[in-house]
């Protein structure tokens, strides 16, 4: 009898490593809703990437 193949479980999520420099502050209240609509997801992606701004600037643009 054979057992079905099960892919390995993904590794547990780890918090992003500490970055040098200042932490991001809150999004300013006076920003327009359009600016907030793209800034929120952009900041979240940056924070979860674990990369620094220098590392991000070195990535090729797709």
N, C-alpha and C positions, 0 to 999 in steps of 0.2 A: 504494500500500500504506500502511496506517495502523499506527501503533504503539499498543499498549494504554496506557491512562492509568495512570501510577504516581504515587501521592501522594508529596509530598516527604518525605524522611527527617526524623525528629524531630531537633531540635537536640541536641547532645551534653549530657549531664548536667554541670552545674556545681556545685561545692561551694556550700553555703549561705553567704551573706555573713556577715562577722563581726557579732556583736551586742554592744551595750554591756552592761556588768555582768558578774557572775560566771558562769562556766560551770557547767553542771549537774554535780553530783557523782555518784558511783556510787549505785545503789539499795541502801538499807540491808539488811543481812543479816537483820534481825529482822522484816521485812515478811512478811505471810502470803502464801501462794501465790495467793490470790484477788486481793490488792492488786497483786502482781507481774504477774498476767495482764493487767490493764488498764493498768498504769503503763508497762510496756515498750513496747507499741505507741504509747501516747500520747506518750511521750518521743521515739520515733523519728519520728513524724509532725511533732512540733514542731520537731525539729532539721532535718528536710529541708524544712520550709516556708520557712525563711529569714525568718520574721516574728518580731518582738519580742513580749513579753507584752502591751505596750500596744497594739500593732497587732491582736493576737488578741482582746483584750478589746473592741475597737471593732467587731468583725465582728458582723453580725446572727446571732442564734441561729436555726437552722433546725429 
